[in-house]
Amino acid sequence: MRSCEPLLFKNRRAEGPVFLEGYRKNGGYQGLEKALRGMSPADVREEVKASGLRGRGGAGFPTGVKWSFFPSDDAGEKYLVCNGDEMEPGTFKDRQLLLADPHHLLEGIIISCYALGIGTAYIFLRDAYRECAGNLERAIDEAAQAGLLGDDILGSGFSCEIHVHRSAGRYICGEETALLNSLEGLRPNPRSKPPFPAIKGLFGRPTALNNIETLANIPHIVTGGAAWYKSLALTEQGAGTKLYGLAGHLETPCCVEAPIGMPLGELIRDFGGGVWKNRSFKACLPGGASTPYLTAEHLDVALDYEPLEQVGTRLGTGGVVVFDDRTCMVAATLNLLRFFARESCGWCTPCRDGLPLVCWLLERLERGEGTREDLTMLQEQLSHINGRSFCALALGAMGPVDGLLRHFAEEVEDHIRMGRCPLQD
Amino acid sequence: MATLLSEKQIAQLKRRVKETPHPREMVLDVLHAIQDANGWVSDEGVELAAIVLGLSSLQVEEIATFYDKIYRRPVGRKVIHVCDSICCWSRGSEAIMLRLQQLLAIAPGETTADGMFTLLPTCCLGACGEAPALRIGRTLYGGVEPEQLEAILDKERAEVES
């Protein structure tokens, strides 16, 4: 069984969270010391860029490149916002990290603020993660007491404060510009881009936005160096490790840290315990609810950004959701689309009206009432909705529909031909 | 209106509003405080939040009605949120929801006659590794079997009554 020395989960213990003492005992805050004492902010940014780290929140944009658009050296108020909204179904990795080791995120945030010339950071946390918020608040107090946070950190002259912001539900808040509105106390509809948040973000000021897992990688890149970090991946182009969620029809659903580039089938077998009840693998979402399905023929694919794009899907959040051979993929897709339709913020027509239409079509198909015209209309929605909505929510929502029509066309046809769901007795 | 929060709580919130450079950012904190004290946010609650924050009622209302975890209608002593997203669905959340409806004799969106429980579906709770999951009040239950629900409800009821 192939595994890796954990980075982000190195302090994860069954007995509960590790706080400052435990975190420091195991090498915690050494990255911060190294950055503040021996590296310029530009050095840190270069190291992160060279590491090949890509955003772990779903979009997979290279973190160093994203940071290169940020006016790090400009004077004036700038913000870092950590996106901890984690509401993509199948995604529970950030929660696992915060339940185990809140200082890990804090160190990542403080180093990132130093690299980007930022004095104030917000952690935007979803409502369901109250326990995580408690862990973070305690960790922030501890870090401030120890001189790791606040004014003149470790005598370096660099100052930084971190605030925890608790949200109150709604998936759209994970969209970065909706998140900024939510944080400002405005109705969380997305904003138009440009201007991008790096130029005009929170309270109209330059804002860097990164996911929890992304930021928690930063201390390791600083400590171990870009070349070492990059070498942790199993693929040539990949970098680092990943927190994979393993859920759905598995014997042992769990969240594990494994190298980027881990083959899908190996991860499912070695960590997920294989498909439950001795059934066989039919399909999976490789990276959360918005990523098109993979099938049994894809079990050798490496869980890395490029290899997954080559087979028409995305690494997304790394939340793998497995379906066994008794699952109706029309029904699964309907469940996913009901989620997206309900969570649409209602701002733009393709999303607000298009997604309920897609649900209606899938309901008809699943009930055995669907016709060829319904199927054509469903196919048309891919081009009617994709690229026409205000933000990426609707595009993500159509991911499973795209996967359904590409990989399970015959199963969809069977619903029409038989006038019922072929997987129901 | 003052009964929604104590004088002390209102004074504390007002002080924080005064100290923070961007008071509007606190709108959810104030709404959470009102909801924690009253179970839900009434029209009077929206008005109180507006006064505390120095906003109009409309500015608060458009926030209060957006978030599904801010309740703008009365709810029971405990709200049951049953996750109906994909991982929980794949491991039996529909059976959980049906059993709860039977045990409580209410439909989703309703509150039991004794005012104890409100039953609501919710999207992913971030407990996909413990599916099917549900949340009652602040307690998360994972790996729930329909047969366990009666005991879970009894325990939650006893907590309120004790």
Interface residues (C-beta under 8 A of the other chain):
Chain A: E86 M87 E88 P89 G90 T91 F92 D94 R95 Q96 R126 D127 A128 Y129 R130 H165 R166 S167 A168 G169 R170 Y171 L183 E184 G185 L186 R187 P188 F203 G245 L246 A247 G248 H249 P253 C254 C255 L285 A289 G319 V321 F323 T327 A332 N335 L336 R338 F339 R342 E343 C345
Chain B: H22 R24 E25 M26 V27 L28 D29 L31 H32 L53 E62 I63 F66 Y67 D68 K69 I70 D84 S85 I86 C87 W89 S90 R91 T122 C123 C124 L125 G126 A127 C128 G129 E130 A131 R135 R138 L140
